Amino acid sequence: MKTPPIVSAQEWENAREELLVKEKELTRARDAMAAERRRMPWMAVEKDYRFEGPNGMVNLLDLFEKRRQLIVYRFFYGLEVTNSYAEGGMYPERGCAGCSFLADQVAHPAHLNARDTTLAFVSRAPQSEIRGLKKRMGWAEIPWYTIIDDFDADFGVREMHGTNAFIREGERIFRTYFVNNRGDEAMGSTWSYLDITALGRQEEWEDSPSGYPQTPPYRWWNYHDAYGEH
């Protein structure tokens, strides 16, 4: 491997300052993209999708857990998981290796909940297997449901993983955004999830449509066990 040039401390600082200009440009471009997402049209969800949950049958509205927004990740775990998905193991001991990589990065959901947003995983496996996988892998905090109808086909995640964002107005549900392929690799942090939602981070500095909920940055941030009920 060819090593980069060896420089003095001042030369290193100069190089870093040059790169920082480009990094700030990238940050502003990312913020602008999130602002465009907040202006995406909403697609009405007309079907009554059903899922098997840990406590019985539920519908898509139930997955919101009474919050305003819902983010749903399709995790490949079920009989469709073969060696092409699960390296080093097979179903039910293992799920998709890439999906598992993402699950390991998911931040504590209390921070999303504090922004009136719920994250849920869905798979084709029965709840008995999902419970076992969550326990083995340390994913107890992630709500996880079993797909029993056409939800995966209708929302672009039958053949590939993907993350769908939804919002509700009362009991009416709307699809607001969708990312898959390499778009999914950045998922896991609270910020990356909020940036694909219709309401965004809900902070005052954001460029959002008039009337969107916004509060000062920093002030709503808290320890994950100190938010109270959200």
N, C-alpha and C positions, 0 to 999 in steps of 0.2 A: 504494500500500500504506500502510495506517495503521500508524504506528510505536507500540510500547508506551510507557507512561509513562517519562519520564526521571527517575531518582531519585538520591539521594546514595548513597555507599558503604554507610553503615549501613542505609539503607532496603533496598538491594539484598541485603545479608546477611540481613536479617530475612525478606525474601521467599524467599530461598534456604532458610533454616531451615524455613519453613513447608512448602515443597515437599519438602524432604528427609524429613519425617515420612511423607508419602505414598509416597515412593520406597522407604523402608524397609518400609512395609506391603506394597508390591508385591513386594519381594525375599522377604519371609517367605511371601507367598502362593505365589510361584513355587517356593520350597523345599518347601512343603506339597504342591503339585501333584506335584512329582517324587517325594515320599515315597509318594503314592498310586499313582503308576506302578509303584513298586517292589513294590507289593502286588497288582498286576494278576494275574489267573490266566494261566497259560501254555497256549497252544494247540499241541498236538502237530502236527508237520509229518509227514504220512504218505507223501507222494509223494517219489520220488527225482528231484529236479529236476536237469537237466543244463545246462551252459553251455559255450560255446567260450571258452577262455582263451588268453592269449598263448603258452602252451606246449602247447596241445591241449585235449582234452575234460576237464572237471572236473564235480563235483557240488556241491551246496550245502554239504556238509560241508567240502569243499576250500576254499571261500571263507573259512572261519574262519581259515585258515592256522595251525591248531593252537591258536588262542586260544579263550577261553571264550565270548566274545560276538562278534556280527556285526551290523553296521549296513549295510543295502543301500539305496542311492538309485537310483531308476529315472530315468535321464537320457534324454530324447527325442532320440535320434540314430539315424537310419536312414531308410528310404524313406518312413516316415510323417511325416517332417518336411517341412512345406510353408511357404509364406510366413506362415501364421498362427503358426508356431512360430519361424521363423528370419528375423528382420528384418535386411536388409542382406546376405543371402547364402542359398544353398541347399545342401542336402546334396549331396556330402560335405564341402564347404568349411566349412559351419556346422552347428551343432546348435541345439536350442531356445535362444532368447535368454535365457529365464528360467532354464533349467537351467545355462546357461553362466555366468550371473550368480552362481548358487549355487556352482558349481565354483571360481570365482575367489576365493571366500571361505573355502574349505576349509583349515583349519590343517594343519600338518605332521602326518602320521599317527603319528609316533613317540610323541607324547603319548598318543594313544588306545591304541596298542600297549602302552604301559607300564601301562595299566589292563586288560590282557588282552582288548582289544577291537580288532576289525578293521573298517575302513570299506571298502566296495566300491561301485562304480558298475556298473549293468547297462543295456544298450541292445540294440536289435535290429540294429544295424550289425555287419558282419563285423569281425574283428580287424584286418584290413589297413586299414580306414578309421579304426577307433578309434585305432590307432597314429599315424596321420597327424594326427588331430585333437588328440591329447594333445601331440604335438610342437609343433604350430602354436600351441597355446594355453598351453603351459607347465604342463601337468597331469601331468607324468611320475610324480609320487609317488602318484597315485591308482590302485589296482588296478581294472581295468575288464574286464567280461566280457560276452559276447554271449548274449542270451536265445534259446533255440532250442525252448522248449516253452511250457507254460501258466503259468510262474511269474508273469508280469505280470498275467494275468487272475485268478489265484488269490489274489493279494496286493494287489488294489485299485489297480494301477498300469498297467493297459492303456491307459486313456483319459486318465489324468492322472498327473503326477509324484507321487512320494511316497517316504517313508522308512520302511522296516520294520526293527524290531529283533528279533534272535534270540539265543537262548542255547542252549548244548548241555550235555548230561549224557552224557559219553562220546561215543557216536555218535548219540544221540537228540537231535533238534533241536526247539526250541519257539519259536513266535512270541510275543514278549512285548509289543510295542507297535507303533503305526503313526501317523504324522502325514502330512498332505497339505494342499493348498490353502495358506492363509496360515500354517498351522503349520510349513510348510517354510521360510518366509522367514527364520527365525531360525537355521536350520541353518548349519553351517560351523565354528563354534568348537568346541574340545575340550569345553568345558562344556555347550554345547547338545546335543551328541551324547550325552555321558555321562548327562545328565539324562533322556533318554528310554529308557535301558537298564534292564534288570531289576536290575542291581547298583549303578547310580548312579555317583557320583564315587568311591565306596569310601573316603570319608574319615570320621574318627571323629565329627565333629559331626553327620553326617546321621542322620535318623530312618529306620532301615532295620530289616527283620525280623532277629530273633536269628540269629546265625551267618553273616551276610553278611560278606564280606571288607571290612575297613576298616583304614586306616593313618592316622597323623597328617597333617594338611594341611601343605602347603609342603615337607615333607621328601622326598616322592617326585618333586616337580617337578624338571626338569633341562633342560639344553640338548638340542635334538632330536638332536644327534649324539653325546650322551654317555650315553645310556641303556644301551648294550650290547644284547645280544640279548633281545628280548621277543616 
